[in-house]
Amino acid sequence: MNAVTGLIIACLTLITYGLPDSQIVGGNDALDGAYPYQVSLRSDSLDPSSHFCGGAIISEYYIITTAQCINRRAVQLLIACKKL
């Protein structure tokens, strides 16, 4: 009986509040052209040609990306000069 009650409460909560946003929390849209230098993050453990996340070059030594892209794993950065 408690399991059924818990399931009903969970369903009602989901109906009331919906699913959580899968977007970046507290993020802001970047202005067009604000970060024109893109980086492709790729993992050695996956298919070498597979792209799993992106980033932007913000200085000579730093690349910005989201926390969900880096999870204590080795990362390859593909940086190329290419105008899209």
N, CA, C and O atoms as a printed pandas DataFrame, in Angstrom:
     atom_number atom_name residue_name chain_id  residue_number  x_coord  y_coord  z_coord
0              1         N          MET        A               1    0.823   -1.191    0.000
1              2        CA          MET        A               1    0.000    0.000    0.000
2              3         C          MET        A               1    0.869    1.258    0.000
3              4         O          MET        A               1    0.574    2.217   -0.713
4              5         N          ASN        A               2    1.948    1.255    0.804
5              6        CA          ASN        A               2    2.836    2.415    0.850
6              7         C          ASN        A               2    3.515    2.655   -0.494
7              8         O          ASN        A               2    3.741    3.802   -0.881
8              9         N          ALA        A               3    3.838    1.581   -1.203
9             10        CA          ALA        A               3    4.472    1.717   -2.511
10            11         C          ALA        A               3    3.526    2.386   -3.498
11            12         O          ALA        A               3    3.949    3.231   -4.286
12            13         N          VAL        A               4    2.258    2.016   -3.460
13            14        CA          VAL        A               4    1.261    2.613   -4.358
14            15         C          VAL        A               4    1.086    4.090   -4.031
15            16         O          VAL        A               4    1.016    4.925   -4.932
16            17         N          THR        A               5    1.015    4.413   -2.742
17            18        CA          THR        A               5    0.872    5.805   -2.321
18            19         C          THR        A               5    2.085    6.624   -2.770
19            20         O          THR        A               5    1.936    7.744   -3.259
20            21         N          GLY        A               6    3.267    6.067   -2.605
21            22        CA          GLY        A               6    4.485    6.754   -3.039
22            23         C          GLY        A               6    4.508    6.978   -4.539
23            24         O          GLY        A               6    4.929    8.037   -5.004
24            25         N          LEU        A               7    4.059    5.991   -5.296
25            26        CA          LEU        A               7    4.006    6.111   -6.748
26            27         C          LEU        A               7    3.018    7.187   -7.165
27            28         O          LEU        A               7    3.300    7.964   -8.077
28            29         N          ILE        A               8    1.878    7.244   -6.517
29            30        CA          ILE        A               8    0.872    8.269   -6.832
30            31         C          ILE        A               8    1.425    9.658   -6.526
31            32         O          ILE        A               8    1.248   10.585   -7.317
32            33         N          ILE        A               9    2.090    9.807   -5.391
33            34        CA          ILE        A               9    2.674   11.105   -5.034
34            35         C          ILE        A               9    3.743   11.506   -6.051
35            36         O          ILE        A               9    3.812   12.667   -6.456
36            37         N          ALA        A              10    4.572   10.552   -6.460
37            38        CA          ALA        A              10    5.610   10.842   -7.449
38            39         C          ALA        A              10    4.997   11.279   -8.773
39            40         O          ALA        A              10    5.485   12.220   -9.399
40            41         N          CYS        A              11    3.938   10.610   -9.205
41            42        CA          CYS        A              11    3.267   10.963  -10.461
42            43         C          CYS        A              11    2.628   12.346  -10.376
43            44         O          CYS        A              11    2.720   13.134  -11.317
44            45         N          LEU        A              12    1.981   12.639   -9.254
45            46        CA          LEU        A              12    1.359   13.951   -9.078
46            47         C          LEU        A              12    2.410   15.060   -9.049
47            48         O          LEU        A              12    2.186   16.145   -9.584
48            49         N          THR        A              13    3.542   14.789   -8.432
49            50        CA          THR        A              13    4.634   15.768   -8.408
50            51         C          THR        A              13    5.149   16.020   -9.814
51            52         O          THR        A              13    5.391   17.166  -10.194
52            53         N          LEU        A              14    5.318   14.953  -10.590
53            54        CA          LEU        A              14    5.786   15.078  -11.964
54            55         C          LEU        A              14    4.797   15.868  -12.807
55            56         O          LEU        A              14    5.199   16.710  -13.610
56            57         N          ILE        A              15    3.500   15.603  -12.628
57            58        CA          ILE        A              15    2.472   16.325  -13.378
58            59         C          ILE        A              15    2.476   17.802  -12.987
59            60         O          ILE        A              15    2.337   18.673  -13.845
60            61         N          THR        A              16    2.636   18.082  -11.704
61            62        CA          THR        A              16    2.587   19.459  -11.218
62            63         C          THR        A              16    3.813   20.261  -11.634
63            64         O          THR        A              16    3.681   21.382  -12.126
64            65         N          TYR        A              17    5.000   19.701  -11.443
65            66        CA          TYR        A              17    6.231   20.454  -11.670
66            67         C          TYR        A              17    6.927   20.119  -12.983
67            68         O          TYR        A              17    7.821   20.855  -13.401
68            69         N          GLY        A              18    6.553   19.053  -13.632
69            70        CA          GLY        A              18    7.179   18.661  -14.884
70            71         C          GLY        A              18    8.573   18.094  -14.680
71            72         O          GLY        A              18    9.049   17.959  -13.553
72            73         N          LEU        A              19    9.207   17.770  -15.778
73            74        CA          LEU        A              19   10.566   17.237  -15.738
74            75         C          LEU        A              19   11.558   18.367  -15.505
75            76         O          LEU        A              19   11.306   19.499  -15.919
76            77         N          PRO        A              20   12.677   18.087  -14.854
77            78        CA          PRO        A              20   13.680   19.133  -14.665
78            79         C          PRO        A              20   14.286   19.540  -16.003
79            80         O          PRO        A              20   14.384   18.726  -16.921
80            81         N          ASP        A              21   14.690   20.801  -16.107
81            82        CA          ASP        A              21   15.333   21.282  -17.324
82            83         C          ASP        A              21   16.653   20.559  -17.531
83            84         O          ASP        A              21   17.402   20.327  -16.582
84            85         N          SER        A              22   16.928   20.212  -18.763
85            86        CA          SER        A              22   18.203   19.575  -19.075
86            87         C          SER        A              22   19.224   20.613  -19.525
87            88         O          SER        A              22   20.320   20.267  -19.967
88            89         N          GLN        A              23   18.857   21.884  -19.411
89            90        CA          GLN        A              23   19.754   22.950  -19.826
90            91         C          GLN        A              23   20.764   23.258  -18.730
91            92         O          GLN        A              23   20.656   22.767  -17.607
92            93         N          ILE        A              24   21.719   24.056  -19.069
93            94        CA          ILE        A              24   22.737   24.476  -18.121
94            95         C          ILE        A              24   22.085   25.369  -17.081
95            96         O          ILE        A              24   21.357   26.299  -17.427
96            97         N          VAL        A              25   22.337   25.096  -15.819
97            98        CA          VAL        A              25   21.742   25.861  -14.728
98            99         C          VAL        A              25   22.457   27.193  -14.589
99           100         O          VAL        A              25   23.682   27.237  -14.476
100          101         N          GLY        A              26   21.697   28.273  -14.596
101          102        CA          GLY        A              26   22.271   29.602  -14.404
102          103         C          GLY        A              26   23.057   30.121  -15.596
103          104         O          GLY        A              26   23.767   31.120  -15.477
104          105         N          GLY        A              27   22.943   29.469  -16.732
105          106        CA          GLY        A              27   23.687   29.903  -17.909
106          107         C          GLY        A              27   23.001   31.044  -18.635
107          108         O          GLY        A              27   21.813   31.297  -18.437
108          109         N          ASN        A              28   23.744   31.718  -19.460
109          110        CA          ASN        A              28   23.219   32.801  -20.288
110          111         C          ASN        A              28   23.579   32.536  -21.736
111          112         O          ASN        A              28   24.604   31.920  -22.027
112          113         N          ASP        A              29   22.737   33.002  -22.639
113          114        CA          ASP        A              29   23.050   32.891  -24.057
114          115         C          ASP        A              29   24.234   33.796  -24.381
115          116         O          ASP        A              29   24.305   34.929  -23.905
116          117         N          ALA        A              30   25.151   33.298  -25.183
117          118        CA          ALA        A              30   26.282   34.112  -25.626
118          119         C          ALA        A              30   25.843   34.961  -26.812
119          120         O          ALA        A              30   25.018   34.536  -27.621
120          121         N          LEU        A              31   26.392   36.142  -26.906
121          122        CA          LEU        A              31   26.108   37.002  -28.047
122          123         C          LEU        A              31   26.772   36.418  -29.283
123          124         O          LEU        A              31   27.817   35.774  -29.188
124          125         N          ASP        A              32   26.162   36.645  -30.446
125          126        CA          ASP        A              32   26.755   36.171  -31.692
126          127         C          ASP        A              32   28.165   36.738  -31.840
127          128         O          ASP        A              32   28.377   37.944  -31.709
128          129         N          GLY        A              33   29.111   35.868  -32.110
129          130        CA          GLY        A              33   30.491   36.277  -32.308
130          131         C          GLY        A              33   31.291   36.492  -31.037
131          132         O          GLY        A              33   32.467   36.850  -31.109
132          133         N          ALA        A              34   30.682   36.282  -29.863
133          134        CA          ALA        A              34   31.391   36.515  -28.602
134          135         C          ALA        A              34   32.534   35.518  -28.405
135          136         O          ALA        A              34   33.579   35.886  -27.867
136          137         N          TYR        A              35   32.359   34.283  -28.822
137          138        CA          TYR        A              35   33.381   33.239  -28.690
138          139         C          TYR        A              35   33.515   32.527  -30.035
139          140         O          TYR        A              35   32.978   31.436  -30.223
140          141         N          PRO        A              36   34.233   33.151  -30.966
141          142        CA          PRO        A              36   34.269   32.594  -32.324
142          143         C          PRO        A              36   35.171   31.377  -32.488
143          144         O          PRO        A              36   35.177   30.755  -33.550
144          145         N          TYR        A              37   35.924   31.032  -31.467
145          146        CA          TYR        A              37   36.874   29.933  -31.601
146          147         C          TYR        A              37   36.347   28.709  -30.880
147          148         O          TYR        A              37   36.385   28.642  -29.651
148          149         N          GLN        A              38   35.862   27.755  -31.628
149          150        CA          GLN        A              38   35.234   26.562  -31.067
150          151         C          GLN        A              38   36.231   25.417  -30.945
151          152         O          GLN        A              38   37.199   25.324  -31.701
152          153         N          VAL        A              39   35.970   24.554  -29.980
153          154        CA          VAL        A              39   36.806   23.385  -29.725
154          155         C          VAL        A              39   35.906   22.159  -29.672
155          156         O          VAL        A              39   34.812   22.213  -29.111
156          157         N          SER        A              40   36.357   21.070  -30.244
157          158        CA          SER        A              40   35.638   19.804  -30.180
158          159         C          SER        A              40   36.320   18.921  -29.143
159          160         O          SER        A              40   37.510   18.632  -29.268
160          161         N          LEU        A              41   35.584   18.488  -28.120
161          162        CA          LEU        A              41   36.130   17.590  -27.101
162          163         C          LEU        A              41   35.847   16.158  -27.521
163          164         O          LEU        A              41   34.712   15.799  -27.834
164          165         N          ARG        A              42   36.902   15.343  -27.523
165          166        CA          ARG        A              42   36.792   13.946  -27.944
166          167         C          ARG        A              42   37.511   13.074  -26.931
167          168         O          ARG        A              42   38.465   13.518  -26.294
168          169         N          SER        A              43   37.065   11.851  -26.779
169          170        CA          SER        A              43   37.649   10.950  -25.789
170          171         C          SER        A              43   38.431    9.840  -26.467
171          172         O          SER        A              43   38.001    9.289  -27.480
172          173         N          ASP        A              44   39.588    9.518  -25.897
173          174        CA          ASP        A              44   40.397    8.407  -26.415
174          175         C          ASP        A              44   39.703    7.067  -26.214
175          176         O          ASP        A              44   39.879    6.148  -27.014
176          177         N          SER        A              45   38.916    6.954  -25.150
177          178        CA          SER        A              45   38.296    5.668  -24.834
178          179         C          SER        A              45   37.125    5.352  -25.760
179          180         O          SER        A              45   36.723    4.194  -25.875
180          181         N          LEU        A              46   36.583    6.354  -26.412
181          182        CA          LEU        A              46   35.492    6.142  -27.366
182          183         C          LEU        A              46   36.069    6.081  -28.770
183          184         O          LEU        A              46   37.287    6.060  -28.946
184          185         N          ASP        A              47   35.216    6.053  -29.745
185          186        CA          ASP        A              47   35.643    6.141  -31.132
186          187         C          ASP        A              47   36.432    7.447  -31.285
187          188         O          ASP        A              47   35.907    8.514  -30.966
188          189         N          PRO        A              48   37.678    7.388  -31.765
189          190        CA          PRO        A              48   38.512    8.592  -31.834
190          191         C          PRO        A              48   37.884    9.733  -32.628
191          192         O          PRO        A              48   38.222   10.896  -32.407
192          193         N          SER        A              49   36.987    9.421  -33.535
193          194        CA          SER        A              49   36.375   10.482  -34.330
194          195         C          SER        A              49   35.075   10.991  -33.719
195          196         O          SER        A              49   34.393   11.819  -34.322
196          197         N          SER        A              50   34.722   10.502  -32.520
197          198        CA          SER        A              50   33.440   10.905  -31.940
198          199         C          SER        A              50   33.568   12.175  -31.106
199          200         O          SER        A              50   34.462   12.307  -30.271
200          201         N          HIS        A              51   32.672   13.081  -31.351
201          202        CA          HIS        A              51   32.597   14.356  -30.633
202          203         C          HIS        A              51   31.581   14.189  -29.519
203          204         O          HIS        A              51   30.455   13.765  -29.780
204          205         N          PHE        A              52   31.949   14.515  -28.262
205          206        CA          PHE        A              52   30.977   14.383  -27.183
206          207         C          PHE        A              52   30.628   15.711  -26.537
207          208         O          PHE        A              52   29.650   15.787  -25.794
208          209         N          CYS        A              53   31.390   16.752  -26.796
209          210        CA          CYS        A              53   31.100   18.045  -26.180
210          211         C          CYS        A              53   31.877   19.130  -26.916
211          212         O          CYS        A              53   32.762   18.840  -27.722
212          213         N          GLY        A              54   31.539   20.360  -26.633
213          214        CA          GLY        A              54   32.221   21.480  -27.255
214          215         C          GLY        A              54   32.733   22.464  -26.225
215          216         O          GLY        A              54   32.412   22.370  -25.041
216          217         N          GLY        A              55   33.524   23.396  -26.685
217          218        CA          GLY        A              55   34.046   24.434  -25.819
218          219         C          GLY        A              55   34.448   25.626  -26.661
219          220         O          GLY        A              55   34.328   25.603  -27.886
220          221         N          ALA        A              56   34.922   26.663  -26.005
221          222        CA          ALA        A              56   35.366   27.865  -26.694
222          223         C          ALA        A              56   36.708   28.297  -26.122
223          224         O          ALA        A              56   36.922   28.250  -24.911
224          225         N          ILE        A              57   37.612   28.721  -27.007
225          226        CA          ILE        A              57   38.901   29.234  -26.571
226          227         C          ILE        A              57   38.666   30.645  -26.052
227          228         O          ILE        A              57   38.156   31.501  -26.774
228          229         N          ILE        A              58   39.041   30.888  -24.788
229          230        CA          ILE        A              58   38.833   32.225  -24.229
230          231         C          ILE        A              58   40.149   32.955  -23.955
231          232         O          ILE        A              58   40.141   34.155  -23.679
232          233         N          SER        A              59   41.265   32.253  -24.028
233          234        CA          SER        A              59   42.579   32.893  -23.903
234          235         C          SER        A              59   43.624   31.926  -24.452
235          236         O          SER        A              59   43.296   30.839  -24.927
236          237         N          GLU        A              60   44.868   32.335  -24.379
237          238        CA          GLU        A              60   45.954   31.502  -24.892
238          239         C          GLU        A              60   46.068   30.173  -24.151
239          240         O          GLU        A              60   46.523   29.183  -24.722
240          241         N          TYR        A              61   45.655   30.144  -22.879
241          242        CA          TYR        A              61   45.832   28.955  -22.053
242          243         C          TYR        A              61   44.536   28.296  -21.592
243          244         O          TYR        A              61   44.582   27.225  -20.989
244          245         N          TYR        A              62   43.387   28.901  -21.856
245          246        CA          TYR        A              62   42.143   28.387  -21.282
246          247         C          TYR        A              62   41.068   28.141  -22.326
247          248         O          TYR        A              62   40.905   28.893  -23.287
248          249         N          ILE        A              63   40.339   27.052  -22.094
249          250        CA          ILE        A              63   39.165   26.700  -22.891
250          251         C          ILE        A              63   38.007   26.560  -21.921
251          252         O          ILE        A              63   38.143   25.919  -20.879
252          253         N          ILE        A              64   36.867   27.153  -22.255
253          254        CA          ILE        A              64   35.699   27.064  -21.385
254          255         C          ILE        A              64   34.729   26.031  -21.960
255          256         O          ILE        A              64   34.501   25.976  -23.169
256          257         N          THR        A              65   34.173   25.226  -21.082
257          258        CA          THR        A              65   33.170   24.232  -21.451
258          259         C          THR        A              65   32.258   24.046  -20.244
259          260         O          THR        A              65   32.432   24.726  -19.233
260          261         N          THR        A              66   31.310   23.158  -20.332
261          262        CA          THR        A              66   30.410   22.924  -19.201
262          263         C          THR        A              66   30.967   21.830  -18.300
263          264         O          THR        A              66   31.757   20.993  -18.737
264          265         N          ALA        A              67   30.552   21.845  -17.052
265          266        CA          ALA        A              67   31.021   20.847  -16.087
266          267         C          ALA        A              67   30.616   19.441  -16.493
267          268         O          ALA        A              67   31.343   18.485  -16.225
268          269         N          GLN        A              68   29.462   19.304  -17.136
269          270        CA          GLN        A              68   29.004   17.970  -17.532
270          271         C          GLN        A              68   29.889   17.362  -18.615
271          272         O          GLN        A              68   29.851   16.151  -18.833
272          273         N          CYS        A              69   30.684   18.186  -19.294
273          274        CA          CYS        A              69   31.573   17.666  -20.336
274          275         C          CYS        A              69   32.816   16.997  -19.765
275          276         O          CYS        A              69   33.387   16.107  -20.396
276          277         N          ILE        A              70   33.234   17.410  -18.592
277          278        CA          ILE        A              70   34.455   16.884  -17.995
278          279         C          ILE        A              70   34.080   16.066  -16.770
279          280         O          ILE        A              70   33.527   16.591  -15.804
280          281         N          ASN        A              71   34.387   14.783  -16.822
281          282        CA          ASN        A              71   34.046   13.895  -15.717
282          283         C          ASN        A              71   35.245   13.013  -15.389
283          284         O          ASN        A              71   35.159   11.787  -15.447
284          285         N          ARG        A              72   36.354   13.644  -15.046
285          286        CA          ARG        A              72   37.589   12.927  -14.699
286          287         C          ARG        A              72   38.004   11.920  -15.764
287          288         O          ARG        A              72   38.347   10.781  -15.448
288          289         N          ARG        A              73   37.974   12.328  -16.987
289          290        CA          ARG        A              73   38.406   11.427  -18.053
290          291         C          ARG        A              73   39.411   12.157  -18.940
291          292         O          ARG        A              73   39.441   13.386  -18.995
292          293         N          ALA        A              74   40.219   11.381  -19.620
293          294        CA          ALA        A              74   41.177   11.964  -20.549
294          295         C          ALA        A              74   40.416   12.557  -21.725
295          296         O          ALA        A              74   39.490   11.942  -22.253
296          297         N          VAL        A              75   40.808   13.734  -22.121
297          298        CA          VAL        A              75   40.102   14.440  -23.184
298          299         C          VAL        A              75   41.106   14.880  -24.231
299          300         O          VAL        A              75   42.190   15.361  -23.900
300          301         N          GLN        A              76   40.746   14.717  -25.487
301          302        CA          GLN        A              76   41.518   15.272  -26.587
302          303         C          GLN        A              76   40.810   16.542  -27.032
303          304         O          GLN        A              76   39.580   16.592  -27.058
304          305         N          LEU        A              77   41.574   17.563  -27.380
305          306        CA          LEU        A              77   40.988   18.781  -27.915
306          307         C          LEU        A              77   41.350   18.876  -29.382
307          308         O          LEU        A              77   42.520   18.766  -29.750
308          309         N          LEU        A              78   40.354   19.080  -30.212
309          310        CA          LEU        A              78   40.586   19.279  -31.634
310          311         C          LEU        A              78   40.384   20.760  -31.908
311          312         O          LEU        A              78   39.266   21.271  -31.855
312          313         N          ILE        A              79   41.475   21.431  -32.198
313          314        CA          ILE        A              79   41.423   22.864  -32.453
314          315         C          ILE        A              79   41.886   23.070  -33.883
315          316         O          ILE        A              79   42.997   22.681  -34.244
316          317         N          ALA        A              80   41.050   23.670  -34.685
317          318        CA          ALA        A              80   41.386   23.879  -36.083
318          319         C          ALA        A              80   40.962   25.273  -36.506
319          320         O          ALA        A              80   40.003   25.836  -35.978
320          321         N          CYS        A              81   41.679   25.811  -37.449
321          322        CA          CYS        A              81   41.307   27.109  -38.003
322          323         C          CYS        A              81   40.403   26.849  -39.196
323          324         O          CYS        A              81   40.864   26.448  -40.264
324          325         N          LYS        A              82   39.128   27.078  -39.004
325          326        CA          LYS        A              82   38.170   26.809  -40.065
326          327         C          LYS        A              82   37.004   27.758  -39.904
327          328         O          LYS        A              82   36.448   27.876  -38.812
328          329         N          LYS        A              83   36.631   28.423  -40.950
329          330        CA          LYS        A              83   35.502   29.344  -40.896
330          331         C          LYS        A              83   34.285   28.630  -41.460
331          332         O          LYS        A              83   34.309   28.136  -42.587
332          333         N          LEU        A              84   33.222   28.579  -40.667
333          334        CA          LEU        A              84   32.003   27.901  -41.112
334          335         C          LEU        A              84   31.057   28.869  -41.779
335          336         O          LEU        A              84   29.976   28.473  -42.218
